[in-house]
Amino acid sequence: MRIVLGVTGGIAAYKATTIIRQLTEAGHSVQVVPTQNALRFIGAATLEALSHHAVDSDLYTDVADVKHVQIGQNAELIIVAPATASFLARYANGIADDLLGNALLATKAPVLVAPAMHTEMWQHPATMANVATLRARGVSVLDPASGRLTGEDSGPGRLPEAEEIIAAALALTNPQDLAGRTLLITAGGTQEAIDPVRFIGNKSSGKQGLAIARAAKARGAKVCLIGANIGDCSREVDEFVPVTSASEIEIAVNSRLDATDVLVMAAAVSDYRVAEVSQHKLKRSEIGDEITLKLIANPDILRSAQDRIDSQKLSTVTVGFAAETAGSQQQLLELARIKLATKGCDILVANDVSGGAVFGQDSNKVAIIARNGDINIVEGSKTLVAERLLDSVASALA
């Protein structure tokens, strides 16, 4: 997709680099149009290197090409992030005194604006009126996030995270092939308590599961995200259920399965838990230099859910995940086929995590295998992986 990213002159301009990188990794062509003030915060060379396109904020260069109209007409989507209070005022009043303003007036593409400013500026009646005007004209304006701002103050005014901005923007153009569907998605890594301060865990960050949740929401789905130790994601989904352990995921899944069209088990769930959790902190001074923990198996949540789906003849599409340490892609596919059969799910997503690969990263390489034999190898951003997985999900639902 041809995307124009407008960057205006606020301290959050540096965050545009993440937006550019994630969009380009997902296969989009990104043309950056900064304001002159934006270039006070981030250099044109950085924007060019990440976008692979020349950056020129001057309205009066290449006049013969009528570039201010050309940019607007060629764009399939325009994102402005960050958007300052000054920009919102000019845009709401149709003032086109720079290249970005002209391109916005010349476009018929969907536009998403992500404001970032201090709380008092965001809440000022003038800013609120300008936002209302833009929304009334069909411009999508994200509410800013709350948190630490440039100075010592905190409050609403932070630029939302890049993933949230991208998901909201792509939702303006994405196929709504999951509209009316309910997706139940697990993400993150479980923690099984040893005592009040220690646990057995894993390296999962939850980024892939969260990317799936955002992409599903953008495609019209109602999304419930069960998040294992990933922080508050309630802004980004219809329902967010924070959990810690495998048993808590099991309870959350079982209580919602009947009303679910698609179950995506992306969380890294511990296979074992401690048989007897100590109610008091285990002290080395009392135990000595060695400790033996008895571990017992956790329930196989996906297998149990699939058995229930089959026995009750539910129409739920199930997606499993398998993190393997495979020596080759062929071995990964063989392991994935075995797990697909063992779990009984409709789709299995397998990746090779040898050496700790993909954990906490923004990119992934996976094999998506469907029960009907279809195989799709996807490498790129976790957003791209999410989109290709949801393509398979939409096909299974159809």
C-alpha positions in Angstrom: 0.0 0.0 0.0 1.2 3.5 -0.7 1.2 5.3 2.6 2.1 8.9 3.4 3.4 9.6 6.9 3.2 13.2 8.0 5.4 14.1 10.9 4.9 17.4 12.7 7.2 19.4 15.1 6.8 17.8 18.5 9.2 15.9 20.8 7.4 12.6 19.9 8.6 13.0 16.3 11.4 10.5 17.0 8.8 7.8 17.4 8.0 8.1 13.8 11.0 6.0 13.1 9.3 3.0 14.6 6.1 3.6 12.6 8.2 3.8 9.4 10.1 0.6 10.1 7.1 -1.5 11.0 5.2 -0.3 7.9 8.0 -1.0 5.5 8.7 -4.4 7.1 5.1 -5.2 6.5 5.6 -4.5 2.8 4.1 -1.0 2.5 5.7 1.9 0.5 6.1 4.8 2.9 6.7 8.4 1.8 7.5 10.7 4.8 6.4 14.3 4.6 7.7 16.2 7.6 7.0 19.8 8.5 9.9 22.2 8.7 9.5 22.1 12.5 9.6 18.3 12.6 13.1 18.4 11.1 14.2 20.3 14.2 13.5 17.1 16.1 14.5 14.4 13.6 16.8 14.5 10.6 15.7 14.0 7.0 18.6 11.5 6.6 17.1 9.2 9.2 13.7 9.4 7.6 15.1 8.7 4.2 17.2 5.8 5.4 14.2 4.1 7.0 11.6 4.8 4.3 13.9 4.3 1.3 12.4 7.5 -0.2 13.7 11.0 -0.6 12.4 13.4 2.0 11.6 17.0 1.0 9.5 19.2 3.2 9.7 22.3 1.0 6.5 23.2 -0.8 8.3 25.2 -3.4 10.7 22.6 -4.8 9.8 20.5 -7.9 6.9 22.9 -8.6 6.6 21.8 -12.2 5.6 18.3 -10.9 2.9 19.8 -8.7 4.1 17.5 -6.0 1.7 18.8 -3.3 -1.2 17.5 -5.4 0.7 14.4 -6.6 1.5 13.2 -3.1 -2.2 13.6 -2.0 -3.6 11.9 -5.1 -1.2 9.0 -5.0 -1.6 8.2 -1.4 -3.8 5.2 -0.4 -3.6 6.1 3.3 -2.2 9.1 5.2 -1.0 9.0 8.8 0.0 12.0 10.7 2.0 11.1 13.8 2.8 13.0 15.9 0.2 15.7 15.3 0.8 18.9 17.3 -1.9 21.3 18.5 -0.8 23.8 15.9 -1.1 21.2 13.1 -4.7 20.3 14.3 -5.7 23.9 14.3 -4.3 24.5 10.7 -5.8 21.3 9.4 -9.2 21.9 10.9 -9.3 25.3 9.4 -8.1 24.2 5.9 -4.9 26.2 6.1 -2.4 24.7 3.6 0.8 26.7 4.2 3.2 23.8 3.9 3.6 20.6 1.8 1.8 18.4 4.3 -1.2 20.7 4.6 -1.5 20.8 0.8 -1.2 17.1 0.4 -4.0 16.6 3.0 -6.3 18.9 1.1 -5.5 17.2 -2.2 -6.2 13.6 -1.0 -9.2 11.4 -1.0 -7.4 8.7 0.9 -8.4 7.8 4.5 -6.5 9.9 7.0 -5.5 9.0 10.6 -4.2 11.6 13.0 -2.4 10.7 16.2 -2.1 13.8 18.4 0.7 14.3 21.0 1.0 17.3 23.3 0.9 18.3 26.9 -2.4 17.5 28.8 -3.4 21.1 29.1 -3.0 21.7 25.4 -5.0 18.5 24.5 -7.8 19.5 26.9 -8.0 23.1 25.8 -11.4 24.0 24.3 -9.8 25.1 21.1 -8.0 21.8 20.5 -11.2 19.9 21.4 -13.2 21.9 18.9 -10.6 21.3 16.2 -10.6 17.6 16.9 -14.4 17.6 16.7 -14.3 19.4 13.4 -11.9 16.9 11.9 -13.9 13.9 13.1 -17.0 15.5 11.7 -15.2 15.6 8.3 -14.4 11.9 8.4 -10.8 12.2 9.7 -9.9 9.5 12.2 -8.3 11.1 15.3 -6.8 8.8 17.9 -7.1 9.9 21.5 -3.6 10.2 23.0 -2.4 7.8 25.6 -1.8 8.7 29.2 1.6 8.6 30.9 4.8 10.5 31.4 5.1 13.6 29.2 8.2 15.6 28.2 8.6 17.3 31.6 7.9 15.9 35.0 4.2 15.9 34.5 2.0 12.9 33.5 -1.4 12.7 31.9 -3.2 12.3 28.6 -1.1 13.6 25.7 1.4 10.9 25.0 1.7 9.6 21.5 0.1 6.1 21.4 2.5 3.2 20.7 3.5 2.7 17.0 1.6 -0.7 16.9 -1.7 1.0 18.0 -1.3 3.8 15.5 -0.6 1.4 12.7 -3.5 -0.9 13.6 -5.9 1.9 13.7 -4.6 3.3 10.4 -4.7 0.0 8.5 -8.2 -0.6 9.9 -9.4 2.3 7.7 -8.4 0.2 4.6 -8.3 -3.4 5.8 -10.9 -5.9 4.6 -13.6 -6.3 7.2 -13.7 -10.0 6.7 -13.8 -10.7 10.5 -16.7 -8.3 11.1 -19.3 -9.9 13.4 -16.8 -12.5 14.6 -15.5 -13.0 18.1 -11.9 -13.9 18.6 -10.5 -15.1 21.8 -6.7 -14.7 21.8 -4.1 -15.6 24.4 -0.7 -13.9 24.6 2.3 -13.7 26.7 4.1 -16.2 28.9 2.7 -17.8 32.0 4.4 -17.8 35.4 4.1 -20.8 37.8 4.7 -19.8 41.4 7.4 -21.5 43.5 6.9 -19.3 46.5 5.6 -15.7 47.0 8.5 -14.1 45.2 9.8 -16.8 42.7 8.3 -18.5 39.7 9.0 -20.7 36.7 8.5 -18.8 33.5 9.5 -18.4 29.9 10.9 -15.7 27.5 7.6 -14.9 25.7 7.0 -11.2 25.4 3.4 -11.5 24.0 4.2 -9.3 21.0 3.0 -11.8 18.4 -0.3 -12.4 20.2 -0.9 -8.7 20.7 -0.2 -8.1 17.0 -2.8 -10.7 16.1 -5.3 -9.0 18.5 -4.7 -5.6 16.9 -4.9 -7.0 13.4 -8.1 -8.8 14.2 -9.7 -5.7 15.7 -8.7 -3.8 12.5 -10.5 -6.4 10.4 -13.7 -5.8 12.3 -13.6 -8.6 14.9 -14.7 -8.3 18.5 -11.5 -9.3 20.4 -11.0 -10.7 23.9 -7.3 -10.8 24.8 -6.2 -13.0 27.6 -2.8 -11.6 28.5 -0.3 -13.5 30.6 2.1 -11.0 32.3 2.1 -8.5 29.4 0.7 -5.3 31.1 -2.5 -3.5 30.5 -3.8 -3.8 26.8 -7.3 -2.7 27.5 -7.1 0.3 25.2 -6.6 -2.0 22.2 -9.2 -4.7 22.5 -12.9 -5.1 23.4 -12.1 -7.1 26.5 -8.8 -7.6 28.3 -8.3 -10.4 30.8 -5.0 -10.2 32.7 -3.7 -13.6 34.0 -0.6 -15.0 35.5 -0.6 -18.8 35.3 -1.7 -21.6 33.1 -4.7 -22.5 35.3 -5.9 -18.9 35.0 -5.7 -19.0 31.2 -7.7 -22.3 31.3 -10.4 -20.8 33.4 -10.6 -17.7 31.2 -10.7 -19.7 28.0 -13.3 -22.2 29.3 -15.7 -19.5 30.5 -15.7 -17.8 27.0 -15.3 -20.7 24.6 -19.0 -21.1 23.8 -19.3 -17.6 22.5 -16.1 -17.7 20.5 -15.8 -18.0 16.7 -12.0 -18.2 16.7 -9.6 -19.4 19.5 -6.0 -18.3 19.0 -3.7 -19.9 21.6 -0.6 -17.7 21.0 0.5 -17.6 24.7 3.5 -19.6 25.8 1.9 -21.8 28.4 4.0 -23.6 31.0 3.9 -27.4 30.5 4.5 -27.9 34.2 3.8 -26.3 37.6 5.2 -26.7 41.0 3.3 -29.4 42.9 3.4 -27.7 46.3 3.8 -23.9 46.2 5.4 -22.6 49.4 3.4 -20.0 51.2 6.6 -18.5 52.6 9.7 -17.3 50.9 12.2 -20.2 50.6 15.4 -19.2 52.3 18.8 -20.5 51.3 20.0 -20.2 54.9 17.4 -22.7 55.9 17.4 -25.0 52.8 21.1 -25.1 51.9 22.9 -25.2 48.6 20.4 -27.6 46.8 16.7 -27.6 46.3 14.5 -30.1 44.6 11.1 -29.1 43.1 8.5 -31.6 42.2 6.7 -30.5 39.0 3.4 -31.8 37.7 1.9 -31.3 34.3 -0.5 -28.5 33.5 -3.6 -29.3 31.5 -3.3 -29.1 27.8 -5.7 -26.2 27.3 -5.9 -26.3 23.5 -6.4 -30.0 23.4 -9.2 -29.8 26.0 -10.8 -26.9 24.2 -10.7 -28.8 20.9 -12.2 -31.9 22.5 -15.0 -29.7 23.9 -15.6 -28.1 20.5 -15.8 -31.5 18.8 -18.1 -33.0 21.4 -20.5 -30.0 21.5 -20.2 -29.6 17.7 -19.2 -26.0 18.1 -18.1 -24.1 14.9 -15.1 -22.5 16.6 -11.9 -22.3 14.5 -8.9 -23.1 16.6 -5.3 -21.9 16.1 -2.4 -23.4 18.0 1.2 -22.2 18.3 4.4 -24.3 18.5 7.8 -22.9 19.5 10.3 -25.5 18.4 14.1 -25.8 18.3 14.4 -27.3 14.8 17.6 -27.7 12.8 16.0 -26.9 9.5 12.8 -25.7 7.9 11.9 -29.2 6.9 12.3 -30.4 10.4 10.2 -27.5 11.7 7.4 -28.5 9.2 7.6 -32.2 10.4 7.3 -31.1 14.0 4.4 -28.8 13.2 2.5 -31.5 11.3 2.8 -33.8 14.4 1.6 -31.1 16.7 -1.2 -30.2 14.4 -2.4 -33.8 14.6 -1.8 -34.1 18.3 -3.7 -30.9 19.2 -6.5 -31.5 16.7 -6.7 -27.8 15.8 -7.6 -26.2 12.5 -4.4 -24.2 12.0 -1.0 -24.4 13.6 1.7 -21.7 13.6 5.2 -23.0 14.2 8.5 -21.1 14.6 12.1 -22.0 15.3 13.2 -20.4 18.6 16.7 -21.9 18.6 19.1 -19.7 20.5 16.2 -17.6 21.8 15.3 -16.3 18.4 12.2 -14.1 18.0 11.6 -13.7 21.8 11.0 -10.0 22.4 11.7 -9.1 18.8 9.4 -7.2 16.4 10.0 -9.7 13.6 9.2 -13.4 13.2 9.5 -16.3 10.8 6.7 -18.9 10.9 5.2 -21.8 9.1 1.4 -21.6 9.1 -0.1 -25.0 8.5 -3.8 -25.7 8.0 -5.6 -28.9 8.6 -6.4 -29.1 4.8 -2.7 -29.2 4.1 -2.1 -25.6 3.1 1.4 -24.3 4.1 2.4 -20.7 4.2 5.9 -19.6 5.2 5.9 -16.0 6.4 8.9 -13.9 7.4 8.8 -10.3 8.4 7.2 -8.1 11.1 5.0 -9.7 13.7 2.2 -7.5 12.2 2.8 -9.1 8.8 2.7 -12.6 10.4 -0.6 -11.6 12.1 -2.2 -10.5 8.9 -1.2 -13.7 7.0 -2.5 -15.8 9.9 -5.8 -14.0 9.8 -6.0 -14.5 6.1 -5.9 -18.3 6.9 -8.4 -17.8 9.7 -10.8 -15.9 7.4 -10.5 -18.7 4.8 -11.3 -21.3 7.5 -14.3 -19.4 8.6 -15.6 -19.1 5.1 
